[in-house]
Amino acid sequence: MSSAYRLRAATWAALWVVVIGFLSPVAAPHAVQAQENVTIDAVTAEEEFRWGVRAFNNGRYNEAIRSFNRVLSHDPENTAARSWLGRAFYFSGFEDAAIAEWNALLSAGDGTAQLQTWVETLEARRGLAFELEPAEDYLISAEFSGRSEGRSVFAQPVSVHPRSDGSFFLSSYAGGEVLLLDANGAVRRTLRGGLEGFNRPFDVVELGDGSLLVSEFGAHRVSKLNPDGSRVRSFGSRGLGEGEMLGPQYLAIDRDDNVYVTDWGNRRVLKFDADGEFLLSFGRSRGAFGGLRAPTGIVVLGDTVYVADAEREELVLFDLSGNYLETIGDIGLNRPETLSEYDEGRLLIANRDDVVILELDTVTTERRFRLDTEIGKLTAAVPDANRNIVLADQAANKVVVASPASRLYAGIRPRIDRVYSDAFPEVMVEVTVQDRRGRPILGLQAENFIITEDRYSPASRPSLEWADAAAETVEVAILASRRAELEPRRDELGRAAEALADAVSGRGRVQAIAAAADSPVLEAEPGAGALTVRNAVRGEPAQFREGERFDLGVRFAASQLVGEPRKRSLVYVTDGRLGEDAFSTYDLIELAQFLRTHGIRFYPLMIAQQAPDEELAYLAEFTGGRVVGHAQPRGLSPVVAEMLGAHDGRYRLRYRSALDSDFGRRYIPLELEVIHLETSGRDEAGYFAPLQF
């Protein structure tokens, strides 16, 4: 709908009111004039508000800002327009302006408690508040019993293997099963080991290709399964010889997908390659090292293998070839079981009846888990994708989830990004769910979301249409530099883009945009082939000119990605240099905030062997991307894998509205609540259905 059309509609509506006023026998001339002015302003403001909300929900944030400013010019006291103006500023990357608008509302007493919380969260994320906070305690946020409603769900859980989408595998030792549980603790799949079945499954790990390894304590072997759970092969057998085992327990994988198995009965560690071929064993007494007595948990960090010895109550370190390095003792361990990486430089240890965090550099320990529940025997303590710690209590037959105290106290932060209402009464909502630090909450299901409209009207139960944690495709916008200095290197630009398009092939779509001197140009449509992308990025000599508008190119390219139900990445093919006009319209911070708000990662793809300008490096770091050289030993496929492995906590939900849209003229407020374990959070937005005539 054009601005002229909207103005004519508002004027005609106002004139009808004036005519009616003249026909009224009690209307005085000065009253009619006042009513005309008020009505024109009101109708124009109402139409501009509708246009602004529609523009926002279609991703046209600059248009939305203009419309909401027009509303306020006609109706300065319109609190809804001011709130939406702040929202449009925020999604357009103007975070300072957004916070200023919202603070103005709050200062006038017109903001909600929810808006206050959101402003406080943004201000905290921008400052040093989180860096200055002390280390957090963990509190219990959920418990899942092995028995539910009189039936067995699992029996004697031993190990937990977290997945990147928020779910986790759980070995049911006495049940002879491996279960896949979602982030809510609900069983989604049950693996029983095919016709042979599992014999006391102990540990489970997932390889990079999605296949699984399961150690079977009772069968003295390790089984490899396809992602669908069917058995591929088994390796190892009962015995004392090389490659044989007695009661295999915990598993670990190194960077080359070699497999390490703690062999309880033989008091050693076995190492196999990814296909199950035996490589070596270690851990027996040799020289000054007295040998392992009861090897349990194991983890590989870099070039070091850490093994827990439950009997000695210490950790023993080896290199990847099994050579003894050192022993870490006297740190208060009590029959330790699993070892896992807590974060860089720290280990998490399941310590029978508590959990220990070990700082490796200083060899100091922390105990920050307040486990106010009966503990039998903890055999696993593993961080999941949502930074919870999942504990397996074999003796008490339960799984316990411990969460950071700040999340339980402060809740989580859902953010309604867009509302798609063109198919009204069918409505789709895109929402990002994060904690107060901006870290994604993954693995949510439809039952975690409650949607209402106009506060009191419950919508139909939403269905989950898409989640970025489970997404298997990526949308890549390639922005091609058009600086004059790069004209002699056109072929290199093209080859770098072609290599990236080849790496994306089968895993997503690519489009190409030229960062021209006057305005960006879409050179290759989404889904273009590698050769088309190469030619588009290579360009013609006449396209390379002085004054490249890098900022406009980034905004244009990013806008092509907003709204796509895929992982989103923006790749800038460059020699690492920016021209003088790089930030003429949008500054660096505004571009960075725009990209991060919309979950778009920035990757400078370098054709030169030099460090890029610091602005490019900053954009990459701020958005979660990185600087990439096009001549990689393994090609660009690992970079695409990184893009696919990145998560922002985005979800798309579909529901059916129960409200009357008044032929598209009624503003419909929308409220969304997210409940996960013992935490919750809310956000509010709204929409207009399409006009009907």
C-alpha positions in Angstrom: 0.0 0.0 0.0 1.6 3.3 -1.0 1.9 6.4 1.2 -0.3 8.4 -1.1 -3.0 5.7 -0.8 -2.8 5.7 2.9 -3.1 9.5 3.1 -6.1 9.5 0.8 -7.8 6.9 2.9 -7.2 8.9 6.1 -8.4 12.1 4.5 -11.6 10.6 3.2 -12.4 9.1 6.6 -11.8 12.5 8.2 -14.0 14.3 5.7 -16.9 11.9 6.3 -16.7 12.8 10.0 -16.7 16.5 9.1 -19.8 16.1 6.9 -21.6 14.3 9.7 -20.6 17.1 12.0 -22.1 19.7 9.7 -25.4 17.8 9.5 -25.7 17.7 13.3 -27.9 20.5 14.6 -25.8 20.9 17.7 -22.4 21.2 16.1 -20.9 24.7 16.4 -18.4 25.8 13.6 -15.4 25.9 16.0 -16.3 22.5 17.3 -16.4 21.0 13.8 -13.0 22.5 13.0 -11.5 21.0 16.2 -13.1 17.6 15.5 -11.8 17.6 11.9 -8.2 18.2 13.1 -8.4 15.6 15.8 -9.9 13.1 13.5 -7.4 13.6 10.7 -4.6 13.1 13.2 -6.2 10.1 14.8 -7.0 8.3 11.6 -3.6 9.1 10.1 -1.9 7.9 13.2 -3.9 4.7 13.2 -3.1 4.0 9.6 0.6 4.7 10.1 0.6 2.4 13.1 -0.9 -0.4 11.1 1.6 0.2 8.3 4.5 0.2 10.8 3.6 -3.1 12.4 3.1 -4.7 9.1 6.5 -3.4 7.8 8.2 -4.6 11.0 6.8 -8.1 10.7 7.9 -8.2 7.1 11.5 -7.4 8.0 11.4 -3.8 6.7 12.7 -2.1 9.8 13.6 1.3 8.3 10.1 1.7 7.0 8.7 0.7 10.4 10.8 3.4 12.1 9.5 6.0 9.7 5.9 4.9 10.3 6.1 4.9 14.1 7.8 8.3 14.0 4.9 9.6 11.9 2.4 8.2 14.4 4.2 10.1 17.2 4.2 13.3 15.2 0.3 13.0 15.1 -0.1 11.5 18.5 2.9 12.2 20.8 1.3 10.3 23.7 0.9 7.0 21.8 2.7 4.6 24.1 2.2 1.6 21.8 3.9 3.4 18.9 6.8 4.4 21.2 7.2 0.9 22.4 7.2 -0.4 18.8 9.6 2.3 17.7 12.1 1.0 20.3 11.5 -2.5 18.9 12.2 -1.3 15.3 15.3 0.5 16.4 16.6 -2.6 18.2 16.0 -4.9 15.3 17.6 -2.4 12.9 20.8 -2.4 14.9 20.3 0.9 16.7 20.5 -0.4 20.2 21.2 2.9 21.9 18.2 4.5 20.3 16.0 1.5 21.3 17.0 1.7 24.9 16.5 5.5 24.9 12.9 5.1 23.6 12.1 2.4 26.1 13.6 4.3 29.0 11.5 7.3 28.1 8.4 5.0 28.4 9.6 3.6 31.7 10.4 7.1 33.1 6.9 8.2 32.2 5.4 5.2 34.0 4.0 3.8 30.8 6.3 0.8 30.4 5.6 -2.7 31.7 7.7 -4.7 34.2 8.6 -7.0 31.2 10.0 -4.0 29.3 12.0 -3.0 32.4 13.5 -6.5 32.6 14.4 -6.5 28.9 16.1 -3.1 29.1 18.1 -4.1 32.2 19.1 -7.3 30.4 20.4 -5.3 27.3 22.3 -2.8 29.5 23.9 -5.7 31.4 24.9 -7.4 28.2 26.5 -4.3 27.0 28.6 -3.6 30.1 30.9 -5.5 32.4 28.2 -6.8 34.7 28.5 -10.5 33.7 32.3 -10.4 33.7 32.3 -9.1 37.3 29.8 -11.6 38.6 31.3 -14.4 40.8 31.2 -18.0 39.7 27.7 -19.3 39.8 26.3 -22.0 42.0 24.2 -24.8 40.4 20.7 -25.7 41.8 18.5 -28.6 40.9 16.0 -27.7 38.2 14.6 -31.1 37.3 14.6 -34.8 38.3 13.5 -37.6 36.1 12.8 -41.0 37.8 13.5 -44.3 36.2 9.9 -45.2 37.0 6.9 -43.2 35.9 3.2 -44.1 36.5 4.1 -47.6 37.5 6.2 -48.5 34.4 10.0 -48.6 33.9 11.5 -45.8 31.8 15.1 -46.7 32.4 17.0 -48.8 35.0 20.3 -47.9 36.5 21.4 -45.0 34.3 25.1 -44.9 34.0 26.3 -42.4 31.4 25.0 -39.3 29.6 26.1 -38.1 26.2 24.8 -34.5 25.4 24.0 -33.5 21.8 24.2 -30.1 20.2 20.5 -29.7 19.9 19.8 -29.9 23.7 18.9 -33.5 23.8 21.0 -36.3 25.3 21.6 -40.0 25.1 21.3 -42.0 28.3 22.5 -45.6 28.9 20.1 -47.8 30.8 22.5 -50.3 32.2 20.0 -52.8 33.7 17.4 -52.0 31.1 19.6 -53.0 28.2 18.8 -49.9 26.2 20.1 -46.5 25.1 17.5 -43.8 25.3 17.4 -40.4 23.5 15.8 -37.8 25.8 14.9 -34.3 24.7 15.7 -31.1 26.7 12.5 -31.7 28.8 13.5 -35.2 29.8 11.0 -36.9 27.6 12.0 -40.1 25.8 12.1 -39.6 22.0 13.9 -42.8 20.8 14.8 -46.1 22.3 17.8 -48.1 20.9 18.0 -51.8 21.8 20.9 -52.9 19.8 19.1 -54.8 17.0 18.6 -58.5 17.0 21.6 -59.2 19.3 20.4 -56.5 21.8 22.6 -54.7 24.2 24.3 -56.6 27.1 24.7 -54.1 30.0 25.2 -50.9 27.9 27.6 -48.7 29.8 28.7 -45.6 27.9 27.6 -44.0 24.6 29.3 -41.4 22.4 28.3 -39.8 19.1 30.8 -39.5 16.2 30.9 -36.6 13.8 28.9 -38.5 11.1 26.0 -39.1 13.6 26.9 -42.8 14.2 27.1 -44.0 17.8 29.5 -46.1 19.8 28.1 -48.1 22.8 30.3 -50.0 25.3 28.7 -53.2 26.5 30.0 -54.2 29.9 28.3 -57.6 29.8 29.3 -58.5 26.3 32.9 -57.2 26.6 32.7 -55.3 23.3 32.0 -51.9 21.7 29.3 -51.7 19.1 29.0 -49.1 16.4 25.5 -48.1 15.3 24.1 -46.1 12.4 22.3 -42.9 13.2 19.0 -44.8 13.0 20.2 -47.2 15.7 21.0 -50.3 13.5 24.2 -52.1 14.4 27.1 -51.7 11.9 29.8 -53.7 13.6 31.2 -54.7 17.0 34.8 -54.8 18.0 36.6 -56.3 21.0 35.9 -59.6 22.8 36.3 -61.2 26.2 39.8 -61.8 27.1 43.2 -60.6 28.3 45.0 -60.2 25.0 45.5 -57.1 22.8 42.2 -55.7 21.7 40.3 -57.9 24.1 38.6 -56.6 27.2 36.9 -57.5 30.5 34.0 -55.2 31.3 34.6 -52.1 29.1 33.2 -48.9 30.7 33.7 -45.3 29.5 34.5 -44.1 26.1 36.4 -41.0 24.7 37.1 -39.7 21.2 40.1 -37.7 20.0 40.2 -35.2 17.2 40.9 -38.0 14.6 37.9 -40.0 15.8 40.2 -42.6 17.5 38.3 -44.4 20.3 39.6 -44.9 23.9 37.9 -47.5 26.1 38.6 -47.9 29.8 39.0 -51.7 30.3 37.9 -52.2 34.0 38.8 -55.9 34.3 42.2 -55.6 32.7 43.1 -52.3 34.4 44.1 -50.5 31.3 42.9 -48.3 28.4 42.4 -49.6 24.8 42.8 -47.5 21.7 41.1 -48.3 18.4 40.7 -46.4 15.2 37.3 -45.1 13.9 36.7 -48.5 12.2 37.4 -50.5 15.3 40.9 -51.7 14.4 43.0 -52.1 17.6 45.9 -49.7 17.9 47.4 -50.0 21.3 46.8 -50.3 25.1 48.3 -48.5 28.0 47.9 -48.0 31.7 49.8 -51.0 33.0 52.7 -50.6 35.5 55.8 -49.3 33.8 58.9 -47.7 35.4 57.9 -45.1 38.0 54.2 -45.5 37.2 52.6 -48.1 39.3 49.7 -48.7 36.8 46.0 -48.2 36.9 44.0 -50.1 39.4 40.4 -49.2 38.6 40.1 -47.0 35.5 36.7 -45.3 35.1 36.1 -42.0 33.4 38.2 -40.8 30.5 38.4 -37.7 28.3 40.8 -36.4 25.7 41.7 -32.7 25.7 44.1 -31.8 22.9 47.1 -34.1 23.1 46.4 -35.3 26.6 44.3 -38.3 27.8 42.9 -37.9 31.3 41.8 -41.2 33.1 40.1 -41.4 36.5 41.3 -44.1 38.8 38.5 -44.9 41.2 40.6 -47.0 43.6 43.5 -44.6 43.8 41.1 -41.6 43.8 43.2 -39.6 41.4 43.6 -38.6 37.8 46.3 -40.1 35.6 47.5 -38.3 32.4 48.9 -39.9 29.3 49.8 -38.6 25.8 47.9 -39.9 22.7 50.5 -42.7 22.3 49.8 -44.0 25.8 52.9 -42.7 27.5 52.5 -41.8 31.1 52.8 -38.1 31.9 51.8 -37.4 35.5 49.3 -38.0 38.2 46.9 -35.5 39.9 46.1 -36.6 43.4 45.1 -35.2 46.8 42.3 -33.1 45.4 39.5 -34.6 47.5 38.2 -37.2 45.0 35.9 -40.0 46.2 35.6 -42.9 43.8 35.5 -40.6 40.7 33.6 -41.8 37.6 33.0 -39.7 34.5 35.3 -37.0 33.3 34.1 -34.3 30.9 35.2 -30.9 29.7 33.4 -28.1 31.7 34.9 -25.3 29.7 38.4 -24.5 28.4 41.0 -25.5 30.9 38.6 -27.1 33.4 37.3 -30.6 34.0 34.0 -31.8 35.5 34.2 -34.9 37.6 31.3 -37.1 38.9 32.6 -37.8 42.4 30.2 -40.4 43.7 28.0 -38.1 45.8 29.0 -34.7 44.5 30.4 -32.9 41.5 33.9 -31.4 41.3 35.2 -28.7 38.9 39.0 -29.0 38.4 41.1 -26.1 37.2 43.9 -27.8 35.3 46.4 -24.9 35.3 46.3 -24.4 39.1 45.2 -27.9 40.0 42.5 -26.4 42.3 39.0 -27.7 42.8 35.6 -26.0 43.2 32.3 -27.5 44.5 29.5 -25.3 43.3 26.6 -27.8 43.2 23.9 -27.6 45.8 22.3 -31.0 45.3 19.4 -30.9 47.7 18.2 -34.4 46.9 19.1 -37.9 47.9 22.2 -39.1 46.1 23.0 -42.8 45.7 26.0 -43.1 43.3 26.7 -40.4 40.7 28.2 -42.1 37.6 27.9 -39.1 35.2 28.1 -35.3 35.4 28.1 -33.8 31.9 27.4 -30.2 30.6 24.5 -30.1 28.0 24.0 -27.7 25.2 22.1 -25.3 27.5 24.9 -25.1 30.1 23.0 -27.3 32.5 24.8 -30.2 34.1 23.0 -33.5 33.6 23.7 -36.1 36.4 23.1 -39.9 36.2 22.5 -41.5 39.6 22.8 -45.2 39.1 21.9 -46.3 42.6 18.9 -44.0 43.0 17.8 -44.8 39.5 17.2 -41.2 38.4 18.6 -38.4 36.2 19.1 -35.0 37.8 19.5 -31.6 36.0 21.3 -28.8 37.7 21.1 -25.3 36.3 22.9 -22.0 37.0 21.3 -20.2 39.9 21.0 -17.0 37.9 18.8 -18.7 35.3 16.5 -20.1 38.0 16.2 -16.7 39.7 16.2 -14.4 36.7 14.4 -16.7 34.2 15.0 -16.8 30.5 14.6 -14.2 27.8 12.3 -15.1 24.9 12.1 -12.5 22.1 9.3 -12.4 19.5 11.2 -11.6 16.2 8.4 -11.7 13.6 4.7 -12.6 13.3 3.6 -14.0 9.9 -0.1 -13.3 9.5 -0.8 -13.3 5.8 -2.6 -16.7 6.1 -4.8 -15.5 9.0 -6.3 -17.1 11.1 -3.3 -19.3 10.7 -0.4 -17.4 12.3 3.3 -18.2 12.5 5.6 -16.7 15.1 9.4 -16.6 15.0 11.0 -16.4 18.4 14.5 -16.4 19.8 14.9 -17.9 23.3 18.1 -17.1 25.3 19.3 -16.8 28.8 20.0 -13.4 30.3 23.6 -13.5 29.0 22.4 -14.0 25.4 23.2 -17.7 25.2 20.7 -19.8 23.3 18.2 -22.2 25.0 18.1 -25.2 22.7 15.9 -28.3 22.3 12.6 -26.8 23.3 9.4 -28.5 22.1 5.9 -27.2 21.3 4.8 -27.9 24.9 7.4 -25.4 26.2 5.4 -22.5 24.5 2.2 -20.9 25.6 0.6 -18.3 23.3 -2.3 -16.0 24.1 -3.8 -13.1 22.2 -5.1 -9.8 23.8 -4.0 -11.3 27.1 -7.1 -13.3 27.8 -7.7 -15.3 24.6 -5.8 -18.5 24.5 -4.7 -19.5 21.0 -4.7 -23.0 19.8 -1.9 -25.2 21.0 1.1 -24.2 18.9 3.0 -26.6 16.7 6.7 -26.4 16.3 7.5 -25.9 12.7 11.3 -25.3 12.8 14.2 -25.0 15.3 17.6 -23.8 14.4 19.3 -26.4 16.6 17.8 -29.2 14.4 18.3 -27.3 11.1 20.4 -29.1 8.5 20.7 -26.4 5.9 22.5 -23.0 5.8 21.7 -19.9 3.8 24.8 -18.0 2.7 25.0 -14.6 1.3 28.3 -13.9 -0.4 29.2 -10.2 -0.5 31.8 -9.5 -3.2 34.3 -6.6 -2.8 34.3 -4.1 -5.7 37.2 -1.9 -4.6 39.2 -0.7 -7.6 42.4 -2.2 -6.3 40.9 -5.7 -6.6 40.1 -5.5 -10.3 43.3 -7.4 -11.3 42.4 -10.1 -8.8 38.9 -10.8 -10.1 39.7 -14.4 -10.9 40.9 -15.0 -7.3 37.6 -13.5 -5.9 35.6 -15.8 -8.2 37.6 -18.9 -7.4 37.2 -18.3 -3.6 33.4 -17.9 -4.0 33.2 -21.0 -6.2 35.0 -23.0 -3.6 32.6 -21.9 -0.9 29.5 -22.6 -3.1 30.9 -26.1 -3.8 31.2 -26.6 0.0 27.7 -25.5 0.6 26.2 -27.6 -2.2 23.8 -30.2 -0.8 23.8 -28.4 2.6 22.1 -25.2 1.8 21.8 -22.3 -0.6 24.2 -19.5 -1.8 23.5 -16.1 -3.3 25.9 -13.4 -4.4 25.8 -9.6 -3.9 28.2 -7.0 -5.2 29.2 -4.2 -2.9 29.1 -1.6 -5.6 30.2 2.0 -5.2 26.7 3.5 -5.4 24.4 0.7 -4.1 24.7 -3.1 -3.6 23.4 -5.3 -6.4 22.1 -8.9 -6.3 24.2 -10.7 -8.8 23.2 -14.3 -8.2 19.8 -15.5 -6.9 19.5 -17.8 -3.9 20.2 -21.4 -4.9 22.6 -20.4 -7.8 25.2 -23.0 -8.9 28.9 -22.7 -8.1 29.8 -21.5 -11.6 27.1 -18.8 -11.6 28.3 -17.7 -8.2 31.9 -17.6 -9.4 31.0 -15.4 -12.4 28.9 -13.1 -10.2 31.6 -12.6 -7.7 34.3 -12.2 -10.3 32.3 -9.4 -12.0 33.3 -7.2 -14.8 36.2 -4.7 -14.8 33.9 -1.7 -15.0 32.2 -2.7 -11.7 35.4 -2.1 -9.7 35.5 1.5 -8.7 36.6 3.8 -5.9 34.2 4.4 -3.0 32.9 0.9 -2.3 29.9 1.1 0.1 30.7 -1.8 2.4 28.1 -0.8 5.0 25.3 -0.7 2.5 26.4 -4.0 1.1 26.4 -5.7 4.5 22.9 -4.3 5.3 21.5 -5.4 1.9 23.1 -8.8 2.0 21.9 -9.4 5.6 18.4 -8.3 4.7 18.3 -11.1 2.2 18.9 -13.6 5.0 16.4 -12.2 7.6 13.4 -14.4 7.8 15.0 -17.5 6.2 14.3 -20.7 8.2 18.0 -21.8 7.9 21.3 -21.1 9.6 22.4 -17.6 8.4 25.9 -16.6 7.3 27.3 -13.6 5.5 30.7 -14.2 3.7 32.7 -11.2 2.5 35.2 -12.1 -0.3 38.0 -9.7 0.1 41.7 -9.0 0.4 41.1 -7.8 4.0 41.0 -4.1 3.2 38.2 -1.6 3.5 37.9 1.7 1.6 37.4 5.1 3.1 33.6 5.0 2.5 33.2 1.7 4.3 31.0 3.2 7.1 29.4 6.3 5.6 25.8 5.4 6.4 26.0 2.8 9.2 28.8 2.6 11.7 30.6 -0.5 12.8 28.7 -1.1 16.0 25.3 -0.7 14.3 26.3 -3.3 11.6 27.6 -5.7 14.3 24.4 -5.4 16.3 22.2 -5.8 13.3 24.0 -9.0 12.3 24.0 -10.5 15.8 20.4 -9.6 16.5 19.3 -11.6 13.5 21.7 -14.6 14.1 23.9 -13.8 11.1 27.5 -14.8 11.4 30.1 -12.8 9.5 33.0 -14.5 7.7 35.7 -12.5 5.8 36.9 -14.9 3.1 40.5 -13.8 2.5 42.2 -14.1 -0.9 45.4 -12.5 0.6 47.9 -13.8 3.0 47.6 -11.0 5.5 45.7 -10.0 8.5 42.4 -8.2 7.7 41.5 -4.7 8.8 40.5 -4.7 12.5 36.9 -3.8 11.6 36.5 -7.0 9.7 38.0 -9.1 12.4 35.7 -7.3 15.0 32.6 -8.1 12.9 33.6 -11.7 12.7 34.3 -12.1 16.4 31.2 -10.2 17.5 28.8 -12.2 15.4 30.3 -15.6 16.1 32.1 -16.0 12.7 35.8 -16.0 12.0 38.4 -14.9 9.4 38.9 -17.6 6.8 41.7 -18.1 4.3 40.3 -19.5 1.0 43.3 -21.9 0.7 42.5 -24.3 3.5 44.1 -27.7 3.7 40.7 -29.4 4.0 38.9 -26.9 1.8 36.0 -24.8 3.0 33.8 -27.8 4.0 34.8 -27.5 7.7 33.7 -23.8 7.6 30.3 -24.8 6.4 30.1 -27.4 9.1 30.8 -24.6 11.6 28.0 -22.6 10.1 25.6 -25.6 10.5 26.8 -26.2 14.0 26.1 -22.7 15.3 22.9 -22.1 17.2 20.9 -19.0 18.3 17.9 -20.5 19.9 15.5 -19.6 17.1 12.1 -21.3 16.8 9.1 -21.1 14.5 5.7 -21.8 15.9 2.3 -22.1 14.1 -1.1 -21.7 15.7 -4.7 -20.7 14.9 -6.0 -17.4 16.1 -9.5 -17.4 17.8 -9.9 -13.6 17.4 -11.8 -11.5 14.9 -9.4 -9.3 12.9 -12.2 -6.9 11.9 -11.3 -7.4 8.2 -7.6 -6.7 9.0 -8.2 -3.4 10.8 -7.9 -4.7 14.4 -4.5 -4.7 16.1 -4.1 -8.1 17.8 -1.7 -8.1 20.8 0.2 -11.4 21.1 1.8 -12.7 24.3 4.2 -15.7 24.4 5.5 -17.5 27.5 8.3 -20.1 27.5 8.5 -22.6 30.3 11.6 -24.9 30.6 12.3 -27.0 33.6 12.0 -24.5 36.5 12.5 -21.4 34.5 10.2 -19.2 32.4 10.1 -15.9 30.5 7.6 -13.8 28.5 7.5 -11.4 25.6 4.8 -9.4 23.9 4.3 -8.2 20.3 1.3 -8.0 18.0 0.2 -8.0 14.4 -2.5 -7.0 11.9 -4.1 -9.5 9.6 -4.2 -8.6 5.9 -6.9 -6.1 5.0 -10.1 -7.4 3.5 -12.3 -5.3 1.2 
